[in-house]
């Protein structure tokens, strides 16, 4: 269980660190002069540079959660087989 929590924490940190580098406006900041207004049809291909990273992060989390669930169920099933073995009473 401890290993699962460590792996889950590492995955969460990896996902959150990808979101940290996105710029956000702060108090007193001025908008960039080249920013397109909302609804502008001028799309730049570099707007989609982070899409593979987002998809990869989602797939990593899905694999992490799915693999952890399969591992947990496999271990639980294995323990229940060994714990329920018939005992011979003399």
MOPAC internal coordinates of N, CA, C and O (Angstrom, degrees):
PM7 1SCF
backbone

  N    0.0000 0     0.00 0     0.00 0    0    0    0
  C    1.4528 1     0.00 0     0.00 0    1    0    0
  C    1.5338 1   110.53 1     0.00 0    2    1    0
  O    1.2310 1   121.51 1   144.01 1    3    2    1
  N    1.3156 1   114.72 1   -35.99 1    3    2    1
  C    1.4606 1   118.86 1  -179.23 1    5    3    2
  C    1.5316 1   110.87 1   -66.72 1    6    5    3
  O    1.2310 1   120.92 1   139.63 1    7    6    5
  N    1.3212 1   115.85 1   -40.37 1    7    6    5
  C    1.4599 1   120.61 1   179.09 1    9    7    6
  C    1.5309 1   110.59 1   -64.26 1   10    9    7
  O    1.2310 1   120.52 1   141.04 1   11   10    9
  N    1.3242 1   116.62 1   -38.96 1   11   10    9
  C    1.4574 1   121.08 1   178.02 1   13   11   10
  C    1.5257 1   110.63 1   -61.28 1   14   13   11
  O    1.2310 1   120.33 1   136.21 1   15   14   13
  N    1.3188 1   116.97 1   -43.79 1   15   14   13
  C    1.4625 1   120.27 1   179.72 1   17   15   14
  C    1.5247 1   111.67 1   -65.55 1   18   17   15
  O    1.2310 1   120.37 1   143.03 1   19   18   17
  N    1.3135 1   116.89 1   -36.97 1   19   18   17
  C    1.4723 1   120.27 1   178.34 1   21   19   18
  C    1.5279 1   110.00 1   -65.75 1   22   21   19
  O    1.2310 1   120.30 1   134.69 1   23   22   21
  N    1.3232 1   117.02 1   -45.31 1   23   22   21
  C    1.4644 1   120.81 1   179.41 1   25   23   22
  C    1.5226 1   110.44 1   -64.09 1   26   25   23
  O    1.2310 1   120.14 1   139.13 1   27   26   25
  N    1.3173 1   117.34 1   -40.87 1   27   26   25
  C    1.4574 1   121.36 1   178.22 1   29   27   26
  C    1.5242 1   110.69 1   -63.61 1   30   29   27
  O    1.2310 1   120.13 1   138.51 1   31   30   29
  N    1.3153 1   117.36 1   -41.49 1   31   30   29
  C    1.4627 1   121.36 1   178.75 1   33   31   30
  C    1.5275 1   111.33 1   -65.01 1   34   33   31
  O    1.2310 1   120.20 1   138.32 1   35   34   33
  N    1.3192 1   117.22 1   -41.68 1   35   34   33
  C    1.4715 1   120.70 1   178.44 1   37   35   34
  C    1.5288 1   110.10 1   -63.66 1   38   37   35
  O    1.2310 1   119.92 1   137.19 1   39   38   37
  N    1.3145 1   117.76 1   -42.81 1   39   38   37
  C    1.4570 1   120.95 1   177.67 1   41   39   38
  C    1.5152 1   112.18 1   -62.33 1   42   41   39
  O    1.2310 1   120.73 1   139.40 1   43   42   41
  N    1.3264 1   116.22 1   -40.60 1   43   42   41
  C    1.4578 1   120.40 1   178.30 1   45   43   42
  C    1.5247 1   111.01 1   -64.86 1   46   45   43
  O    1.2310 1   120.39 1   138.88 1   47   46   45
  N    1.3116 1   116.86 1   -41.12 1   47   46   45
  C    1.4710 1   120.53 1   178.53 1   49   47   46
  C    1.5236 1   110.35 1   -64.26 1   50   49   47
  O    1.2310 1   120.05 1   138.70 1   51   50   49
  N    1.3212 1   117.50 1   -41.30 1   51   50   49
  C    1.4622 1   120.29 1   178.59 1   53   51   50
  C    1.5200 1   111.89 1   -62.11 1   54   53   51
  O    1.2310 1   120.45 1   138.80 1   55   54   53
  N    1.3085 1   116.75 1   -41.20 1   55   54   53
  C    1.4668 1   119.90 1  -179.72 1   57   55   54
  C    1.5199 1   110.41 1   -69.52 1   58   57   55
  O    1.2310 1   120.14 1   138.82 1   59   58   57
  N    1.3129 1   117.34 1   -41.18 1   59   58   57
  C    1.4608 1   119.85 1  -178.04 1   61   59   58
  C    1.5251 1   112.19 1   -70.28 1   62   61   59
  O    1.2310 1   119.86 1   148.40 1   63   62   61
  N    1.3107 1   117.88 1   -31.60 1   63   62   61
  C    1.4616 1   119.14 1  -179.63 1   65   63   62
  C    1.5209 1   111.46 1   -70.38 1   66   65   63
  O    1.2310 1   119.76 1   155.22 1   67   66   65
  N    1.3243 1   118.06 1   -24.78 1   67   66   65
  C    1.4623 1   119.35 1   176.30 1   69   67   66
  C    1.5199 1   110.71 1   -71.01 1   70   69   67
  O    1.2310 1   120.18 1   152.60 1   71   70   69
  N    1.3234 1   117.26 1   -27.40 1   71   70   69
  C    1.4589 1   120.42 1  -179.70 1   73   71   70
  C    1.5268 1   112.03 1   -85.48 1   74   73   71
  O    1.2310 1   119.85 1   164.91 1   75   74   73
  N    1.3241 1   117.89 1   -15.09 1   75   74   73
  C    1.4592 1   120.84 1  -176.12 1   77   75   74
  C    1.5214 1   111.80 1   -69.96 1   78   77   75
  O    1.2310 1   119.66 1   145.86 1   79   78   77
  N    1.3245 1   118.25 1   -34.14 1   79   78   77
  C    1.4523 1   119.43 1  -173.80 1   81   79   78
  C    1.5266 1   113.76 1   -80.21 1   82   81   79
  O    1.2310 1   119.53 1  -179.23 1   83   82   81
  N    1.3208 1   118.51 1     0.77 1   83   82   81
  C    1.4580 1   119.58 1   176.90 1   85   83   82
  C    1.5191 1   109.16 1   -77.81 1   86   85   83
  O    1.2310 1   119.75 1   -49.90 1   87   86   85
  N    1.3143 1   118.08 1   130.10 1   87   86   85
  C    1.4597 1   119.72 1  -178.19 1   89   87   86
  C    1.5306 1   111.50 1   -72.22 1   90   89   87
  O    1.2310 1   121.35 1   -35.83 1   91   90   89
  N    1.2957 1   115.03 1   144.17 1   91   90   89
  C    1.4631 1   119.62 1   176.29 1   93   91   90
  C    1.5221 1   107.63 1  -132.02 1   94   93   91
  O    1.2310 1   120.37 1   -34.60 1   95   94   93
  N    1.3142 1   116.90 1   145.40 1   95   94   93
  C    1.4641 1   118.71 1  -179.71 1   97   95   94
  C    1.5311 1   111.06 1   -68.97 1   98   97   95
  O    1.2310 1   121.36 1   -34.82 1   99   98   97
  N    1.3110 1   115.00 1   145.18 1   99   98   97
  C    1.4599 1   120.54 1   177.25 1  101   99   98
  C    1.5190 1   108.75 1  -117.81 1  102  101   99
  O    1.2310 1   120.47 1    -7.81 1  103  102  101
  N    1.2911 1   116.71 1   172.19 1  103  102  101
  C    1.4593 1   120.49 1   179.29 1  105  103  102
  C    1.5184 1   109.99 1   -62.44 1  106  105  103
  O    1.2310 1   120.43 1   -47.73 1  107  106  105
  N    1.2803 1   116.79 1   132.27 1  107  106  105
  C    1.4488 1   121.39 1   177.69 1  109  107  106
  C    1.5121 1   114.72 1    85.43 1  110  109  107
  O    1.2310 1   120.16 1   179.11 1  111  110  109
  N    1.3392 1   117.30 1    -0.89 1  111  110  109
  C    1.4573 1   118.32 1   179.92 1  113  111  110
  C    1.5249 1   109.83 1   -81.72 1  114  113  111
  O    1.2310 1   121.34 1   -31.08 1  115  114  113
  N    1.2977 1   115.04 1   148.92 1  115  114  113
  C    1.4636 1   119.70 1   178.83 1  117  115  114
  C    1.5213 1   108.67 1  -104.11 1  118  117  115
  O    1.2310 1   119.76 1   -33.36 1  119  118  117
  N    1.3081 1   118.07 1   146.64 1  119  118  117
  C    1.4653 1   119.32 1   179.93 1  121  119  118
  C    1.5235 1   110.86 1   -67.05 1  122  121  119
  O    1.2310 1   121.30 1   -29.77 1  123  122  121
  N    1.2990 1   115.12 1   150.23 1  123  122  121
  C    1.4554 1   120.53 1   177.84 1  125  123  122
  C    1.5303 1   108.96 1   -67.38 1  126  125  123
  O    1.2310 1   119.67 1   -37.26 1  127  126  125
  N    1.3201 1   118.24 1   142.74 1  127  126  125
  C    1.4601 1   119.46 1  -178.63 1  129  127  126
  C    1.5225 1   113.42 1   -68.01 1  130  129  127
  O    1.2310 1   119.30 1   155.78 1  131  130  129
  N    1.3223 1   118.94 1   -24.22 1  131  130  129
  C    1.4560 1   120.98 1  -176.56 1  133  131  130
  C    1.5103 1   114.34 1   -94.01 1  134  133  131
  O    1.2310 1   119.50 1  -170.94 1  135  134  133
  N    1.3228 1   118.57 1     9.06 1  135  134  133
  C    1.4618 1   121.19 1  -176.94 1  137  135  134
  C    1.5258 1   109.59 1   -73.49 1  138  137  135
  O    1.2310 1   121.04 1   -48.02 1  139  138  137
  N    1.3112 1   115.62 1   131.98 1  139  138  137
  C    1.4588 1   120.42 1   177.71 1  141  139  138
  C    1.5229 1   109.28 1   -79.49 1  142  141  139
  O    1.2310 1   119.88 1   -41.04 1  143  142  141
  N    1.3098 1   117.83 1   138.96 1  143  142  141
  C    1.4658 1   119.76 1   177.71 1  145  143  142
  C    1.5291 1   110.64 1   -68.56 1  146  145  143
  O    1.2310 1   120.33 1   -22.43 1  147  146  145
  N    1.3351 1   116.97 1   157.57 1  147  146  145
  C    1.4659 1   119.73 1   179.13 1  149  147  146
  C    1.5287 1   110.45 1   -58.77 1  150  149  147
  O    1.2310 1   120.94 1   -40.47 1  151  150  149
  N    1.3048 1   115.82 1   139.53 1  151  150  149
  C    1.4523 1   120.67 1   179.64 1  153  151  150
  C    1.5071 1   113.88 1    86.12 1  154  153  151
  O    1.2310 1   119.60 1  -179.87 1  155  154  153
  N    1.3170 1   118.37 1     0.13 1  155  154  153
  C    1.4556 1   121.66 1   179.79 1  157  155  154
  C    1.5280 1   109.12 1   -70.78 1  158  157  155
  O    1.2310 1   120.12 1   -42.26 1  159  158  157
  N    1.3020 1   117.37 1   137.74 1  159  158  157
  C    1.4636 1   122.02 1  -177.01 1  161  159  158
  C    1.5230 1   112.23 1   -82.28 1  162  161  159
  O    1.2310 1   119.47 1   177.55 1  163  162  161
  N    1.3112 1   118.62 1    -2.45 1  163  162  161
  C    1.4530 1   121.59 1  -178.80 1  165  163  162
  C    1.5239 1   109.32 1   -81.11 1  166  165  163
  O    1.2310 1   120.86 1   -86.69 1  167  166  165
  N    1.3206 1   115.97 1    93.31 1  167  166  165
  C    1.4571 1   118.68 1   179.21 1  169  167  166
  C    1.5217 1   109.21 1   -97.35 1  170  169  167
  O    1.2310 1   121.26 1   -41.01 1  171  170  169
  N    1.2696 1   115.20 1   138.99 1  171  170  169
  C    1.4505 1   122.27 1  -178.48 1  173  171  170
  C    1.5297 1   108.06 1  -106.58 1  174  173  171
  O    1.2310 1   119.06 1   -48.11 1  175  174  173
  N    1.3216 1   119.39 1   131.89 1  175  174  173
  C    1.4637 1   120.04 1   179.08 1  177  175  174
  C    1.5223 1   113.27 1   -57.74 1  178  177  175
  O    1.2310 1   120.13 1   153.01 1  179  178  177
  N    1.3217 1   117.36 1   -26.99 1  179  178  177
  C    1.4668 1   118.26 1  -179.87 1  181  179  178
  C    1.5267 1   112.03 1   -72.74 1  182  181  179
  O    1.2310 1   120.23 1   170.46 1  183  182  181
  N    1.3419 1   117.17 1    -9.54 1  183  182  181
  C    1.4605 1   119.73 1   175.85 1  185  183  182
  C    1.5232 1   111.05 1   -65.33 1  186  185  183
  O    1.2310 1   120.71 1   156.67 1  187  186  185
  N    1.3101 1   116.25 1   -23.33 1  187  186  185
  C    1.4592 1   120.65 1  -174.73 1  189  187  186
  C    1.5240 1   112.63 1  -106.90 1  190  189  187
  O    1.2310 1   119.93 1  -159.10 1  191  190  189
  N    1.3149 1   117.74 1    20.90 1  191  190  189
  C    1.4613 1   121.20 1  -179.43 1  193  191  190
  C    1.5290 1   112.91 1   -66.11 1  194  193  191
  O    1.2310 1   120.09 1   150.64 1  195  194  193
  N    1.3133 1   117.42 1   -29.36 1  195  194  193
  C    1.4638 1   121.30 1  -175.47 1  197  195  194
  C    1.5179 1   113.29 1   -91.12 1  198  197  195
  O    1.2310 1   119.67 1   179.52 1  199  198  197
  N    1.3192 1   118.23 1    -0.48 1  199  198  197
  C    1.4663 1   120.91 1  -178.62 1  201  199  198
  C    1.5311 1   111.66 1   -60.40 1  202  201  199
  O    1.2310 1   118.75 1   133.60 1  203  202  201
  N    1.3359 1   119.99 1   -46.40 1  203  202  201
  C    1.4751 1   117.92 1   178.32 1  205  203  202
  C    1.5308 1   112.56 1   -59.70 1  206  205  203
  O    1.2310 1   120.25 1   145.10 1  207  206  205
  N    1.3118 1   117.13 1   -34.90 1  207  206  205
  C    1.4592 1   120.11 1   178.84 1  209  207  206
  C    1.5261 1   110.70 1   -66.99 1  210  209  207
  O    1.2310 1   120.24 1   138.77 1  211  210  209
  N    1.3136 1   117.14 1   -41.23 1  211  210  209
  C    1.4650 1   120.73 1   179.15 1  213  211  210
  C    1.5189 1   110.93 1   -66.14 1  214  213  211
  O    1.2310 1   120.34 1   135.84 1  215  214  213
  N    1.3212 1   116.95 1   -44.16 1  215  214  213
  C    1.4654 1   120.52 1   178.84 1  217  215  214
  C    1.5243 1   109.99 1   -65.63 1  218  217  215
  O    1.2310 1   120.41 1   137.97 1  219  218  217
  N    1.3260 1   116.82 1   -42.03 1  219  218  217
  C    1.4586 1   120.41 1   178.10 1  221  219  218
  C    1.5221 1   112.48 1   -62.87 1  222  221  219
  O    1.2310 1   120.27 1   141.39 1  223  222  221
  N    1.3231 1   117.09 1   -38.61 1  223  222  221
  C    1.4683 1   120.34 1   177.66 1  225  223  222
  C    1.5177 1   110.64 1   -64.86 1  226  225  223
  O    1.2310 1   120.75 1   137.86 1  227  226  225
  N    1.3336 1   116.17 1   -42.14 1  227  226  225
  C    1.4650 1   119.82 1   178.71 1  229  227  226
  C    1.5269 1   110.54 1   -63.51 1  230  229  227
  O    1.2310 1   120.24 1   135.07 1  231  230  229
  N    1.3258 1   117.14 1   -44.93 1  231  230  229
  C    1.4580 1   120.27 1   179.74 1  233  231  230
  C    1.5253 1   111.40 1   -65.67 1  234  233  231
  O    1.2310 1   120.34 1   143.24 1  235  234  233
  N    1.3316 1   116.95 1   -36.76 1  235  234  233
  C    1.4629 1   120.47 1   177.15 1  237  235  234
  C    1.5266 1   110.75 1   -62.35 1  238  237  235
  O    1.2310 1   120.49 1   135.34 1  239  238  237
  N    1.3285 1   116.67 1   -44.66 1  239  238  237
  C    1.4595 1   119.34 1   179.08 1  241  239  238
  C    1.5243 1   111.56 1   -65.94 1  242  241  239
  O    1.2310 1   120.43 1   139.23 1  243  242  241
  N    1.3368 1   116.78 1   -40.77 1  243  242  241
  C    1.4632 1   119.94 1   178.78 1  245  243  242
  C    1.5303 1   110.38 1   -63.18 1  246  245  243
  O    1.2310 1   120.61 1   138.41 1  247  246  245
  N    1.3244 1   116.45 1   -41.59 1  247  246  245
  C    1.4630 1   120.32 1   177.94 1  249  247  246
  C    1.5259 1   111.39 1   -66.51 1  250  249  247
  O    1.2310 1   120.48 1   140.58 1  251  250  249
  N    1.3050 1   116.68 1   -39.42 1  251  250  249
  C    1.4654 1   121.49 1   179.45 1  253  251  250
  C    1.5256 1   111.28 1   -64.26 1  254  253  251
  O    1.2310 1   120.69 1   131.90 1  255  254  253
  N    1.3262 1   116.28 1   -48.10 1  255  254  253
  C    1.4668 1   120.01 1  -179.14 1  257  255  254
  C    1.5265 1   110.44 1   -68.36 1  258  257  255
  O    1.2310 1   120.41 1   135.54 1  259  258  257
  N    1.3340 1   116.81 1   -44.46 1  259  258  257
  C    1.4660 1   119.75 1   179.51 1  261  259  258
  C    1.5161 1   112.26 1   -63.85 1  262  261  259
  O    1.2310 1   120.33 1   135.98 1  263  262  261
  N    1.3231 1   116.97 1   -44.02 1  263  262  261
  C    1.4594 1   120.19 1   178.51 1  265  263  262
  C    1.5178 1   112.58 1   -64.73 1  266  265  263
  O    1.2310 1   120.62 1   141.84 1  267  266  265
  N    1.3110 1   116.41 1   -38.16 1  267  266  265
  C    1.4637 1   119.71 1   178.08 1  269  267  266
  C    1.5223 1   110.78 1   -66.25 1  270  269  267
  O    1.2310 1   120.56 1   140.44 1  271  270  269
  N    1.3224 1   116.54 1   -39.56 1  271  270  269
  C    1.4688 1   120.33 1   178.98 1  273  271  270
  C    1.5274 1   110.81 1   -65.62 1  274  273  271
  O    1.2310 1   120.57 1   135.74 1  275  274  273
  N    1.3236 1   116.52 1   -44.26 1  275  274  273
  C    1.4660 1   119.80 1   178.63 1  277  275  274
  C    1.5239 1   110.32 1   -63.33 1  278  277  275
  O    1.2310 1   120.31 1   136.74 1  279  278  277
  N    1.3157 1   117.00 1   -43.26 1  279  278  277
  C    1.4658 1   120.39 1   178.78 1  281  279  278
  C    1.5245 1   110.77 1   -62.26 1  282  281  279
  O    1.2310 1   119.92 1   136.02 1  283  282  281
  N    1.3276 1   117.76 1   -43.98 1  283  282  281
  C    1.4614 1   121.46 1   179.24 1  285  283  282
  C    1.5293 1   111.05 1   -61.35 1  286  285  283
  O    1.2310 1   120.58 1   132.23 1  287  286  285
  N    1.3373 1   116.51 1   -47.77 1  287  286  285
  C    1.4628 1   119.90 1  -178.85 1  289  287  286
  C    1.5227 1   111.31 1   -65.18 1  290  289  287
  O    1.2310 1   120.18 1   142.25 1  291  290  289
  N    1.3264 1   117.26 1   -37.75 1  291  290  289
  C    1.4534 1   120.51 1   178.27 1  293  291  290
  C    1.5192 1   111.08 1   -64.56 1  294  293  291
  O    1.2310 1   120.48 1   135.52 1  295  294  293
  N    1.3337 1   116.68 1   -44.48 1  295  294  293
  C    1.4697 1   120.23 1   179.30 1  297  295  294
  C    1.5209 1   111.54 1   -66.35 1  298  297  295
  O    1.2310 1   120.66 1   140.25 1  299  298  297
  N    1.3336 1   116.33 1   -39.75 1  299  298  297
  C    1.4633 1   119.69 1  -179.97 1  301  299  298
  C    1.5244 1   110.30 1   -64.77 1  302  301  299
  O    1.2310 1   120.42 1   137.57 1  303  302  301
  N    1.3159 1   116.81 1   -42.43 1  303  302  301
  C    1.4609 1   120.91 1   179.58 1  305  303  302
  C    1.5219 1   110.82 1   -65.74 1  306  305  303
  O    1.2310 1   120.58 1   141.36 1  307  306  305
  N    1.3097 1   116.50 1   -38.64 1  307  306  305
  C    1.4620 1   120.91 1   179.99 1  309  307  306
  C    1.5344 1   111.03 1   -66.96 1  310  309  307
  O    1.2310 1   120.64 1   139.70 1  311  310  309
  N    1.3222 1   116.38 1   -40.30 1  311  310  309
  C    1.4751 1   119.88 1   178.42 1  313  311  310
  C    1.5120 1   111.41 1   -67.49 1  314  313  311
  O    1.2310 1   120.34 1   140.67 1  315  314  313
  N    1.3362 1   116.95 1   -39.33 1  315  314  313
  C    1.4622 1   119.10 1  -176.95 1  317  315  314
  C    1.5240 1   110.66 1   -67.42 1  318  317  315
  O    1.2310 1   119.44 1   149.56 1  319  318  317
  N    1.3202 1   118.68 1   -30.44 1  319  318  317
  C    1.4691 1   120.83 1   176.95 1  321  319  318
  C    1.5167 1   111.27 1   -69.09 1  322  321  319
  O    1.2310 1   120.19 1   140.43 1  323  322  321
  N    1.3197 1   117.24 1   -39.57 1  323  322  321
  C    1.4624 1   119.51 1  -177.79 1  325  323  322
  C    1.5272 1   111.82 1   -78.73 1  326  325  323
  O    1.2310 1   119.67 1   151.90 1  327  326  325
  N    1.3277 1   118.23 1   -28.10 1  327  326  325
  C    1.4634 1   120.86 1  -178.37 1  329  327  326
  C    1.5244 1   112.42 1   -79.59 1  330  329  327
  O    1.2310 1   119.12 1   156.99 1  331  330  329
  N    1.3096 1   119.29 1   -23.01 1  331  330  329
  C    1.4604 1   122.61 1  -174.33 1  333  331  330
  C    1.5236 1   111.24 1   -97.75 1  334  333  331
  O    1.2310 1   119.95 1  -168.25 1  335  334  333
  N    1.2853 1   117.70 1    11.75 1  335  334  333
  C    1.4551 1   119.50 1  -178.88 1  337  335  334
  C    1.5311 1   110.41 1   -62.46 1  338  337  335
  O    1.2310 1   120.62 1   -40.84 1  339  338  337
  N    1.3374 1   116.42 1   139.16 1  339  338  337
  C    1.4696 1   118.90 1  -177.91 1  341  339  338
  C    1.5313 1   110.99 1   -66.92 1  342  341  339
  O    1.2310 1   121.54 1   -40.43 1  343  342  341
  N    1.2960 1   114.66 1   139.57 1  343  342  341
  C    1.4672 1   120.02 1   179.93 1  345  343  342
  C    1.5297 1   108.33 1  -105.32 1  346  345  343
  O    1.2310 1   121.68 1   -39.36 1  347  346  345
  N    1.2726 1   114.40 1   140.64 1  347  346  345
  C    1.4688 1   117.99 1   179.50 1  349  347  346
  C    1.5225 1   108.69 1   -94.79 1  350  349  347
  O    1.2310 1   121.19 1   -56.06 1  351  350  349
  N    1.3250 1   115.33 1   123.94 1  351  350  349
  C    1.4748 1   121.02 1   176.94 1  353  351  350
  C    1.5218 1   107.92 1  -102.64 1  354  353  351
  O    1.2310 1   120.09 1   -52.82 1  355  354  353
  N    1.3200 1   117.43 1   127.18 1  355  354  353
  C    1.4862 1   118.96 1  -179.22 1  357  355  354
  C    1.4952 1   113.79 1   -72.26 1  358  357  355
  O    1.2310 1   120.10 1   180.00 1  359  358  357

